[in-house]
Amino acid sequence: MNKKIAFLTTIYETAEKYLDDFFDSLLNQTYKNFDVIVVNDGYSKFSNLKIKYDSLSVIELPFNGTPVKNREFGINFCIKNGYNYLVLGDCDDYFSENRIEKSISLLEGFDIVVNDLNLFNKNGVYEKLYFSNRIKNNSEISLNFIKNKNIFGLSNTAINLSLMSEISFPENEKIVDWYFFKNLLKEGKTSIFTNEIETFYRQHENNFVGLKSNGENYPLWWEK
């Protein structure tokens, strides 16, 4: 395949205890020809990380912005540098071994791929295929769908960048994943859901999967 593939994440100092899970899952991917683009927001031991995972093609982008602007910076780097396909992942999560291979396969026919989640905490996985109780495998996802519910996150999506131009996220946007993918669907981009790829989505006090939006007028993952 003559495609340029990027896996994008951001890292920060307090995420250090999660990084081995994250990078080990990238090391074990069935598809190997990709770059790991890391927006480094103040993680001081990055050189040690590159040595430990020297078999991965890791590109560091030092950038100290807000979480929203860090993502914007990383996505725009991938667009400007000619990457065809972009896979997104949070550094406190990890991924099934087919994450990149299967995403690439589906991106041959769709602009956006969104995959299922396994929810886990310090005690292990407590809910598998979280979204599959609500949406069927290989379902196409419409703009109308995302208006009042959201399965698009920055750790379970992949994007065809070939027809995308530079992006800009509002600094005060609270739900940047919903904002980003809603706008892509408004532009006519196509999207498909798969439960054949799994993101192991770590649950701690800053996660909102499965919760209501607490009075805000934004959908957080799935509004029950």
N, C-alpha and C positions, 0 to 999 in steps of 0.2 A: 504493500500500500504506500503510495507516494503522498502521504498526508503529514502535516506537521501538527503534533498533538501536545497539548499542555495540560498539566494538572495543577490547579491554582489553589493556594491556601494563604492564610496570614498566620504568623506566630507572634507570641508575646511572652514575657518573662514567666507569668504565672501558669502558662500551659506546659511547662517543662515536663511534668510528671506524666503527661499524655502522649508525648511525642514518639516514644518507642512504638506504641500501638499503632499510631498513625503511619510512621515510616515503614514499619515492618509490613503493613498491609499493602503499601505501594511496592515494596521489594518483592512481594509474592504475587504480583499481578501476572496473569497469563500473557498479556500483551506488554512488551518491554520497551518499545521504541517511543518514549515520551519524555518530555522535560517536566520536572517538578519546579514550578515557579513559586517562590516563597517571598511574600511581602513580610519583611522582618521589622516588626514594631517594637524594638528594644530588647530582643532576646540576645543576651550577651555571650552565649556559648555556641553560637551558630557554627563557628569554625570546627568545633568538636563534632557537631552533628554531620557536617559534610565529610569529615574523615570516617566516621562510623558507617555512613551510608554512601561510600565512595563509588559503589556500583550503580547508583542512581545518578541521572543527569540533573543536578540541583542548581538552580539559578537563584541567587539571592538578590532581592530588591529592598535595600534599606529605605524605610519610609515611616515617619512618625506622624500619623494622622489619626482621625477618628476611625472607629471600625467601618463606618460607611465609606469614608474617603480612601481607606486602605484597600477595600474591595474595588472601588472605582479605579484606583491606580493600577492594581494588578490586572484587571480586565482590559484596560486600555493598553497596557504593555503588551498583552497577548495579541490584541487587534493590530497594533502598530508593527509588531514583529512577525506578522504573517502566519500566525497559527491558524490552522483550519478548524480544528475541533478543540473545545475547552471543556474539561471536566472540573467541577467545583467540589471542594471538600473542606470541612472544618478540621483544625489540627487536634481537637479533642475527640474526634471520631475515628473509626476505622472502617474498612470496606471489604466486601466479598472479592475474591480473587479475579472475578470476571468483570469488575467494575469498568475498566477502561475498554476491554475487548468488546463487551456487549454494547456499551454506549456508542462506540465507533460504528458498530454494525447498524444500530438503530438510527444514527445520525446520517446514514446514507439515504434514508427516506423521510426524515423529519428534521425540523430545525432545533427542537428542544426535546431532550429525554429527561423524564423525572422517574426516579426509582423508589422502591419501597424502603421502609425503615424497620430495623429491629431496635426496640428501646431497651437500654441497659443502664445499670447503676453499679455501685461498688459490690453488689451482691450477684451480679451477672445479668443476663438477658431475661426480662420478665414479660415482654410481649414481642412476638415475631410477626413480621409482615403487617405492620400497624395499619397501613392504608388499604390492604387487600380486603378488609371487611367492609369497605366503603366504595371501592372502585375496582372494576374488573381489569385483569391483566390485558395489555395491548389496547386499552381504551385511548382514543384520541381525546384531547382535552381542549375545550373551547374557551373563548373569552367569557362567555356567560357563566361557565363553571367557576372561574377564579374571582368573579365579582363578589361572591359571598362565602367562599371557602378557599383554602389554600393548601396544596400539597407540594408547592415549589419552595425549596429551600436552597441555601448556599452550601449544602453538604450532600444533596441527593439529586443534583441536576447536571446535565451536560448540554453544551450549546454548539451549534454550527456557526462559526464566526465569519464565514466566507463573505456574507453579504452585510455584515455589521460595520457601522462607523463608530467613531469615538463616542463614549457615553459620559453622562454627568448625572450623579445622584444628588438630590437636594440634601443639604447638610442636616436638616431637621426631620428627614423622613424616618419614621419610627420602625416601619416594617419594610426594609429595603428589598428583601427578596420578593415580596408581594408586588411592590411598586415596579421592580425591574421586569418581572415576567408578565405582569399584566400589560405593561406597555409593549412588550415584544408580541404578545398575542393581538393587541390592538393594531399593530403594524401588519398583521396577517401571517405571522410566523406560525408554523404548525408544531404540535406537541403530542407526545405519546407517553403513557404510563406503563412501566414494566415492574413486575415483582420478581423478575428473574435476576435482578441486581439488588444487592442489599447494602444499605448504609447502617452501620451499627452506631446509633445516635445516643450519645452519652447524656444521661439525665442528671442535672444538678440544679442548684437554685436559680440559675439564669436561663433555664430552658422552659419553653411554654408548650411543648407538644401535648395535644389533647386537652388543653385548658381553654376556657373562654377568654375573651379579650379584656376582661376586667373593666368593662365600661367604655373602652376605647372603640372608635369606629373603624377598626381595622381587623380583618380576620387573621388569627394566629393559627396556622396550620389548619386544623379542621374545626369548624364551628359546629358543635353537636346540637 
